[in-house]
């Protein structure tokens, strides 16, 4: 169909079918086929933007699962966070993912919030340093994005 702009979860992961994931090779073939179609059979030939979750690793078969953000933040080590998300970006890009839905830069001030583990905590300074470190790990320090980097897409920001 014409007009595909973005596609989420090309690895076919959902909680219901977590044991029926596409293999890495199958995901790469799928992504390449969609891109080829977009480039060759659409009026403008604009590639599809594939995006996925990346809060503590790219969720796909054969990738690394790191601790949640609240655990990573407890290290107070921005250089470590940058290294972790460099790995996440490489693993995602290896399967054709160009954007990851992370970081969550909300302040985790209310423990009743169901996604507090996705935050870097309640300290504004710590959250800002860890958020910057994560973005640097995902996209590097300069543009344009390279072949092993991803665009970050911060999510769950509250409306004020």
MDAnalysis code that builds the backbone (N, CA, C; Angstrom):
import MDAnalysis as mda
import numpy as np

u = mda.Universe.empty(480, n_residues=160, atom_resindex=np.repeat(np.arange(160), 3), trajectory=True)
u.add_TopologyAttr("name", ["N", "CA", "C"] * 160)
u.add_TopologyAttr("resid", np.arange(1, 161))
u.add_TopologyAttr("resname", ["UNK", "UNK", "UNK", "UNK", "UNK", "UNK", "UNK", "UNK", "UNK", "UNK", "UNK", "UNK", "UNK", "UNK", "UNK", "UNK", "UNK", "UNK", "UNK", "UNK", "UNK", "UNK", "UNK", "UNK", "UNK", "UNK", "UNK", "UNK", "UNK", "UNK", "UNK", "UNK", "UNK", "UNK", "UNK", "UNK", "UNK", "UNK", "UNK", "UNK", "UNK", "UNK", "UNK", "UNK", "UNK", "UNK", "UNK", "UNK", "UNK", "UNK", "UNK", "UNK", "UNK", "UNK", "UNK", "UNK", "UNK", "UNK", "UNK", "UNK", "UNK", "UNK", "UNK", "UNK", "UNK", "UNK", "UNK", "UNK", "UNK", "UNK", "UNK", "UNK", "UNK", "UNK", "UNK", "UNK", "UNK", "UNK", "UNK", "UNK", "UNK", "UNK", "UNK", "UNK", "UNK", "UNK", "UNK", "UNK", "UNK", "UNK", "UNK", "UNK", "UNK", "UNK", "UNK", "UNK", "UNK", "UNK", "UNK", "UNK", "UNK", "UNK", "UNK", "UNK", "UNK", "UNK", "UNK", "UNK", "UNK", "UNK", "UNK", "UNK", "UNK", "UNK", "UNK", "UNK", "UNK", "UNK", "UNK", "UNK", "UNK", "UNK", "UNK", "UNK", "UNK", "UNK", "UNK", "UNK", "UNK", "UNK", "UNK", "UNK", "UNK", "UNK", "UNK", "UNK", "UNK", "UNK", "UNK", "UNK", "UNK", "UNK", "UNK", "UNK", "UNK", "UNK", "UNK", "UNK", "UNK", "UNK", "UNK", "UNK", "UNK", "UNK", "UNK", "UNK", "UNK", "UNK", "UNK", "UNK"])
u.atoms.positions = np.array([
    [0.827, -1.194, 0.000],
    [0.000, 0.000, 0.000],
    [0.869, 1.255, 0.000],
    [0.385, 2.274, -0.658],
    [1.097, 3.543, -0.652],
    [0.889, 4.248, 0.676],
    [1.848, 5.073, 1.052],
    [1.673, 5.912, 2.218],
    [2.182, 5.341, 3.520],
    [2.899, 4.224, 3.488],
    [3.471, 3.727, 4.734],
    [4.551, 4.702, 5.155],
    [4.411, 5.299, 6.322],
    [5.403, 6.254, 6.789],
    [6.335, 5.660, 7.813],
    [5.779, 4.862, 8.710],
    [6.617, 4.225, 9.714],
    [6.017, 2.884, 10.072],
    [6.835, 2.055, 10.652],
    [6.411, 0.712, 11.002],
    [7.054, 0.346, 12.333],
    [6.240, -0.096, 13.275],
    [6.750, -0.471, 14.586],
    [6.889, -1.982, 14.686],
    [7.838, -2.412, 15.459],
    [8.041, -3.805, 15.806],
    [8.227, -4.715, 14.597],
    [9.161, -4.444, 13.708],
    [9.353, -5.342, 12.576],
    [9.827, -6.733, 12.974],
    [10.292, -6.876, 14.220],
    [10.729, -8.193, 14.680],
    [9.552, -9.055, 15.105],
    [8.319, -8.493, 15.070],
    [7.089, -9.233, 15.337],
    [6.892, -9.568, 16.810],
    [7.562, -8.853, 17.724],
    [7.418, -9.148, 19.145],
    [6.149, -8.509, 19.703],
    [5.355, -9.293, 20.382],
    [4.280, -8.800, 21.232],
    [4.228, -9.750, 22.418],
    [3.674, -9.321, 23.538],
    [3.616, -10.236, 24.680],
    [2.911, -11.550, 24.369],
    [1.942, -11.532, 23.442],
    [1.203, -12.750, 23.131],
    [1.978, -13.726, 22.265],
    [2.898, -13.225, 21.457],
    [3.606, -14.143, 20.570],
    [5.116, -14.094, 20.793],
    [5.521, -13.861, 22.018],
    [6.939, -13.687, 22.310],
    [7.790, -14.904, 21.950],
    [7.182, -16.051, 21.778],
    [7.948, -17.240, 21.421],
    [7.929, -17.489, 19.915],
    [7.228, -16.633, 19.182],
    [7.153, -16.784, 17.732],
    [7.827, -15.605, 17.034],
    [8.854, -15.077, 17.652],
    [9.563, -13.938, 17.074],
    [10.221, -14.305, 15.758],
    [10.325, -13.316, 14.894],
    [11.139, -13.517, 13.704],
    [12.583, -13.652, 14.152],
    [13.332, -14.430, 13.443],
    [14.767, -14.490, 13.716],
    [15.396, -13.196, 13.219],
    [16.644, -12.970, 13.599],
    [17.348, -11.781, 13.125],
    [17.374, -11.749, 11.604],
    [17.700, -12.866, 10.980],
    [17.761, -12.924, 9.516],
    [16.394, -12.639, 8.894],
    [15.323, -13.174, 9.489],
    [13.978, -12.929, 8.964],
    [13.596, -11.454, 9.099],
    [13.942, -10.848, 10.233],
    [13.646, -9.429, 10.437],
    [14.373, -8.578, 9.409],
    [15.644, -8.872, 9.181],
    [16.427, -8.109, 8.207],
    [15.828, -8.255, 6.811],
    [15.439, -9.470, 6.433],
    [14.815, -9.677, 5.118],
    [13.504, -8.891, 5.002],
    [12.702, -8.910, 6.071],
    [11.436, -8.181, 6.078],
    [11.665, -6.679, 5.920],
    [12.568, -6.126, 6.728],
    [12.864, -4.691, 6.666],
    [13.371, -4.315, 5.274],
    [14.283, -5.105, 4.731],
    [14.823, -4.808, 3.402],
    [13.747, -4.875, 2.324],
    [12.836, -5.838, 2.437],
    [11.756, -5.957, 1.448],
    [10.828, -4.746, 1.502],
    [10.477, -4.299, 2.706],
    [9.617, -3.120, 2.842],
    [10.328, -1.891, 2.279],
    [11.603, -1.727, 2.608],
    [12.352, -0.570, 2.106],
    [12.436, -0.599, 0.580],
    [12.722, -1.760, 0.029],
    [12.819, -1.892, -1.426],
    [11.487, -1.498, -2.085],
    [10.377, -1.980, -1.509],
    [9.064, -1.626, -2.043],
    [8.851, -0.117, -1.986],
    [9.135, 0.482, -0.848],
    [8.935, 1.926, -0.685],
    [9.759, 2.726, -1.688],
    [10.998, 2.330, -1.880],
    [11.886, 3.066, -2.783],
    [11.506, 2.885, -4.248],
    [11.036, 1.701, -4.612],
    [10.788, 1.387, -6.018],
    [9.341, 1.581, -6.466],
    [8.386, 1.562, -5.534],
    [6.981, 1.544, -5.945],
    [6.131, 2.651, -5.343],
    [6.735, 3.661, -4.776],
    [5.954, 4.790, -4.270],
    [6.380, 6.046, -5.021],
    [5.500, 7.013, -5.140],
    [5.792, 8.188, -5.965],
    [7.070, 8.942, -5.578],
    [7.325, 9.108, -4.304],
    [8.487, 9.885, -3.878],
    [9.680, 9.032, -3.475],
    [9.491, 7.740, -3.322],
    [10.597, 6.861, -2.961],
    [11.201, 7.151, -1.602],
    [10.369, 7.565, -0.673],
    [10.854, 7.881, 0.677],
    [10.890, 6.599, 1.495],
    [12.022, 6.290, 2.118],
    [12.111, 5.055, 2.902],
    [11.200, 5.081, 4.127],
    [10.864, 3.913, 4.595],
    [10.070, 3.751, 5.807],
    [10.955, 3.961, 7.026],
    [10.395, 4.594, 8.049],
    [11.101, 4.737, 9.320],
    [10.623, 3.612, 10.230],
    [11.497, 2.691, 10.531],
    [11.175, 1.608, 11.456],
    [11.538, 2.065, 12.860],
    [10.621, 1.877, 13.801],
    [10.911, 2.250, 15.185],
    [10.479, 1.131, 16.124],
    [11.058, 1.163, 17.311],
    [10.780, 0.113, 18.280],
    [11.091, 0.626, 19.681],
    [10.750, -0.167, 20.673],
    [11.096, 0.154, 22.056],
    [12.592, -0.027, 22.267],
    [13.137, 0.767, 23.166],
    [14.556, 0.638, 23.454],
    [14.901, 1.087, 24.855],
    [13.972, 0.937, 25.782],
    [14.162, 1.472, 27.126],
    [15.350, 0.865, 27.862],
    [15.555, -0.402, 27.695],
    [16.708, -1.044, 28.342],
    [17.293, -2.101, 27.419],
    [17.248, -1.794, 26.151],
    [17.756, -2.675, 25.115],
    [16.735, -2.776, 24.007],
    [17.205, -3.103, 22.816],
    [16.293, -3.324, 21.695],
    [15.663, -4.695, 21.900],
    [14.341, -4.738, 21.982],
    [13.633, -5.973, 22.307],
    [13.461, -6.811, 21.046],
    [14.371, -7.738, 20.855],
    [14.305, -8.658, 19.726],
    [15.139, -9.879, 20.074],
    [14.910, -10.929, 19.359],
    [15.648, -12.165, 19.577],
    [17.147, -11.920, 19.384],
    [17.951, -12.399, 20.327],
    [19.397, -12.321, 20.199],
    [20.015, -10.985, 20.554],
    [19.263, -10.107, 21.225],
    [19.817, -8.813, 21.617],
    [20.039, -8.768, 23.122],
    [20.711, -7.730, 23.577],
    [21.086, -7.599, 24.983],
    [19.998, -6.891, 25.769],
    [19.646, -7.427, 26.929],
    [18.707, -6.775, 27.832],
    [19.497, -6.204, 29.002],
    [19.448, -4.889, 29.138],
    [20.147, -4.199, 30.219],
    [19.164, -3.902, 31.347],
    [19.642, -3.448, 32.516],
    [18.725, -3.046, 33.584],
    [17.842, -1.874, 33.144],
    [16.696, -1.742, 33.797],
    [15.819, -0.604, 33.530],
    [16.542, 0.695, 33.882],
    [16.014, 1.812, 33.398],
    [16.647, 3.125, 33.587],
    [16.883, 3.448, 35.057],
    [15.945, 3.119, 35.920],
    [16.106, 3.441, 37.345],
    [17.324, 2.727, 37.920],
    [17.587, 1.517, 37.452],
    [18.773, 0.781, 37.884],
    [20.042, 1.342, 37.284],
    [20.007, 1.687, 35.997],
    [21.175, 2.286, 35.355],
    [21.528, 3.619, 36.004],
    [20.508, 4.405, 36.359],
    [20.757, 5.711, 36.975],
    [21.446, 5.577, 38.323],
    [21.207, 4.485, 39.004],
    [21.812, 4.318, 40.333],
    [23.329, 4.207, 40.272],
    [23.877, 4.037, 39.084],
    [25.337, 4.016, 38.936],
    [25.930, 5.417, 38.983],
    [25.150, 6.435, 38.696],
    [25.614, 7.826, 38.583],
    [26.795, 7.917, 37.616],
    [26.773, 7.116, 36.567],
    [27.903, 7.035, 35.634],
    [27.427, 7.302, 34.203],
    [27.397, 8.576, 33.781],
    [26.936, 8.893, 32.428],
    [27.738, 8.193, 31.335],
    [29.030, 8.002, 31.544],
    [29.850, 7.325, 30.528],
    [29.370, 5.885, 30.327],
    [28.981, 5.224, 31.407],
    [28.443, 3.868, 31.300],
    [27.131, 3.870, 30.514],
    [26.266, 4.836, 30.803],
    [24.980, 4.929, 30.106],
    [25.212, 5.118, 28.603],
    [26.172, 5.960, 28.248],
    [26.500, 6.165, 26.834],
    [26.952, 4.863, 26.193],
    [27.803, 4.112, 26.876],
    [28.279, 2.832, 26.325],
    [27.134, 1.831, 26.177],
    [26.259, 1.762, 27.170],
    [25.113, 0.846, 27.113],
    [24.259, 1.153, 25.886],
    [23.941, 2.425, 25.684],
    [23.037, 2.762, 24.588],
    [23.730, 2.788, 23.232],
    [25.041, 2.801, 23.219],
    [25.760, 2.578, 21.963],
    [25.524, 1.136, 21.510],
    [25.547, 0.206, 22.466],
    [25.252, -1.199, 22.152],
    [23.807, -1.341, 21.674],
    [22.879, -0.694, 22.376],
    [21.464, -0.765, 21.999],
    [21.270, -0.262, 20.568],
    [21.890, 0.865, 20.239],
    [21.766, 1.431, 18.887],
    [22.338, 0.485, 17.838],
    [23.493, -0.083, 18.109],
    [24.109, -1.009, 17.143],
    [23.214, -2.222, 16.902],
    [22.655, -2.778, 17.974],
    [21.805, -3.959, 17.821],
    [20.522, -3.626, 17.066],
    [19.959, -2.454, 17.319],
    [18.740, -2.056, 16.614],
    [19.027, -1.781, 15.142],
    [20.089, -1.030, 14.864],
    [20.410, -0.699, 13.472],
    [20.774, -1.938, 12.668],
    [21.341, -2.937, 13.325],
    [21.682, -4.177, 12.625],
    [20.433, -4.838, 12.042],
    [19.265, -4.537, 12.629],
    [18.010, -5.107, 12.129],
    [17.145, -4.064, 11.427],
    [17.734, -2.909, 11.093],
    [17.025, -1.915, 10.297],
    [16.197, -0.911, 11.062],
    [16.339, -0.863, 12.377],
    [15.582, 0.088, 13.189],
    [16.307, 1.426, 13.190],
    [15.600, 2.506, 12.828],
    [16.218, 3.827, 12.777],
    [15.848, 4.720, 13.935],
    [14.811, 4.351, 14.698],
    [14.382, 5.176, 15.824],
    [13.987, 4.281, 16.990],
    [14.424, 4.667, 18.181],
    [14.050, 3.945, 19.395],
    [13.244, 4.866, 20.301],
    [12.174, 4.324, 20.874],
    [11.284, 5.098, 21.733],
    [11.861, 5.157, 23.142],
    [12.816, 6.003, 23.312],
    [13.548, 6.206, 24.551],
    [14.407, 7.444, 24.375],
    [14.799, 8.185, 25.373],
    [14.656, 7.950, 26.802],
    [13.358, 8.520, 27.375],
    [13.005, 8.030, 28.544],
    [11.934, 8.625, 29.333],
    [12.620, 9.620, 30.260],
    [12.352, 10.901, 30.054],
    [13.033, 11.918, 30.865],
    [12.082, 12.575, 31.861],
    [10.997, 11.887, 32.167],
    [10.123, 12.348, 33.243],
    [10.857, 12.209, 34.566],
    [10.480, 13.025, 35.532],
    [10.986, 12.850, 36.888],
    [10.086, 11.844, 37.592],
    [10.683, 10.824, 38.176],
    [9.917, 9.783, 38.859],
    [9.635, 10.175, 40.294],
    [8.673, 11.057, 40.489],
    [8.404, 11.594, 41.831],
    [7.217, 10.952, 42.532],
    [6.423, 10.183, 41.834],
    [5.250, 9.563, 42.450],
    [5.328, 8.056, 42.231],
    [5.620, 7.299, 43.290],
    [5.802, 5.855, 43.137],
    [4.545, 5.120, 42.673],
    [3.403, 5.778, 42.670],
    [2.179, 5.134, 42.186],
    [2.129, 5.081, 40.665],
    [2.983, 5.864, 40.007],
    [2.996, 5.883, 38.542],
    [3.510, 4.544, 38.047],
    [2.805, 3.918, 37.164],
    [3.125, 2.564, 36.726],
    [4.353, 2.415, 35.852],
    [4.985, 3.522, 35.474],
    [6.154, 3.430, 34.598],
    [7.392, 4.057, 35.244],
    [7.389, 4.142, 36.554],
    [8.495, 4.819, 37.233],
    [9.835, 4.124, 36.989],
    [9.816, 2.813, 36.762],
    [11.061, 2.085, 36.510],
    [11.705, 2.508, 35.197],
    [10.949, 3.158, 34.317],
    [11.485, 3.617, 33.037],
    [12.172, 4.975, 33.148],
    [12.077, 5.604, 34.319],
    [12.703, 6.913, 34.521],
    [14.093, 6.742, 35.126],
    [14.848, 7.827, 35.110],
    [16.154, 7.830, 35.769],
    [16.046, 8.301, 37.219],
    [14.841, 8.411, 37.749],
    [14.655, 8.787, 39.144],
    [13.997, 10.147, 39.297],
    [14.123, 10.711, 40.501],
    [13.425, 11.955, 40.811],
    [14.321, 13.185, 40.837],
    [15.620, 13.005, 40.764],
    [16.544, 14.137, 40.838],
    [16.717, 14.777, 39.457],
    [16.347, 16.050, 39.301],
    [16.432, 16.684, 37.980],
    [17.846, 16.673, 37.387],
    [18.846, 16.870, 38.223],
    [20.220, 16.873, 37.719],
    [20.590, 15.484, 37.187],
    [20.322, 14.455, 37.978],
    [20.647, 13.093, 37.562],
    [19.889, 12.711, 36.288],
    [18.595, 13.009, 36.247],
    [17.787, 12.674, 35.073],
    [18.337, 13.372, 33.829],
    [18.723, 14.641, 33.970],
    [19.246, 15.368, 32.806],
    [20.570, 14.786, 32.336],
    [21.463, 14.461, 33.260],
    [22.773, 13.910, 32.875],
    [22.616, 12.530, 32.229],
    [21.755, 11.698, 32.795],
    [21.554, 10.360, 32.244],
    [20.827, 10.426, 30.897],
    [19.869, 11.345, 30.773],
    [19.168, 11.508, 29.502],
    [20.102, 11.948, 28.385],
    [20.972, 12.908, 28.678],
    [21.958, 13.362, 27.688],
    [22.894, 12.217, 27.322],
    [23.345, 11.473, 28.322],
    [24.258, 10.349, 28.068],
    [23.590, 9.287, 27.196],
    [22.315, 9.009, 27.447],
    [21.605, 8.016, 26.637],
    [21.473, 8.481, 25.191],
    [21.099, 9.737, 25.000],
    [20.965, 10.272, 23.642],
    [22.306, 10.213, 22.916],
    [23.386, 10.559, 23.603],
    [24.714, 10.480, 22.972],
    [25.067, 9.045, 22.594],
    [24.677, 8.111, 23.426],
    [24.932, 6.716, 23.089],
    [24.150, 6.263, 21.872],
    [22.910, 6.720, 21.768],
    [22.061, 6.318, 20.648],
    [22.456, 6.984, 19.338],
    [22.721, 8.287, 19.381],
    [22.939, 9.008, 18.123],
    [24.345, 9.526, 17.930],
    [25.219, 9.343, 18.897],
    [26.557, 9.894, 18.765],
    [26.551, 11.383, 19.073],
    [27.656, 12.047, 18.768],
    [27.783, 13.459, 19.117],
    [27.593, 14.396, 17.937],
    [27.412, 13.858, 16.748],
    [27.293, 14.745, 15.594],
    [26.279, 14.191, 14.600],
    [25.813, 15.076, 13.759],
    [24.899, 14.690, 12.689],
    [25.659, 14.746, 11.375],
    [25.298, 14.020, 10.353],
    [24.138, 13.136, 10.305],
    [24.383, 11.854, 11.083],
    [23.312, 11.155, 11.349],
    [23.426, 9.884, 12.053],
    [24.237, 8.908, 11.222],
    [25.026, 8.106, 11.897],
    [25.845, 7.122, 11.202],
    [25.096, 5.826, 10.958],
    [25.819, 4.852, 10.463],
    [25.203, 3.565, 10.120],
    [24.903, 2.714, 11.347],
    [25.472, 3.049, 12.484],
    [25.253, 2.245, 13.689],
    [24.621, 3.077, 14.798],
    [23.915, 4.136, 14.436],
    [23.262, 4.980, 15.426],
    [21.765, 5.042, 15.143],
    [21.005, 5.477, 16.150],
    [19.551, 5.582, 16.038],
    [19.097, 6.952, 16.508],
    [17.951, 7.369, 16.020],
    [17.322, 8.585, 16.525],
    [16.572, 8.234, 17.805],
    [16.795, 8.978, 18.877],
    [15.990, 8.763, 20.075],
    [14.659, 9.501, 19.949],
    [13.634, 8.964, 20.568],
    [12.327, 9.616, 20.598],
    [11.824, 9.548, 22.034],
    [11.982, 10.640, 22.752],
    [11.555, 10.665, 24.142],
    [10.039, 10.550, 24.214],
    [9.579, 9.840, 25.220],
    [8.138, 9.611, 25.312],
    [7.647, 9.788, 26.737],
    [6.361, 9.756, 26.891],
    [5.605, 9.840, 28.143],
    [5.818, 11.143, 28.898],
    [6.154, 12.225, 28.190],
    [6.270, 13.514, 28.863],
    [4.887, 14.004, 29.265],
    [4.760, 14.529, 30.487],
    [3.450, 14.999, 30.930],
    [3.098, 16.340, 30.292],
    [1.825, 16.562, 30.080],
    [1.363, 17.867, 29.601],
    [1.308, 18.814, 30.790],
    [1.796, 20.013, 30.594],
    [1.756, 20.995, 31.693],
    [1.012, 22.230, 31.275],
])
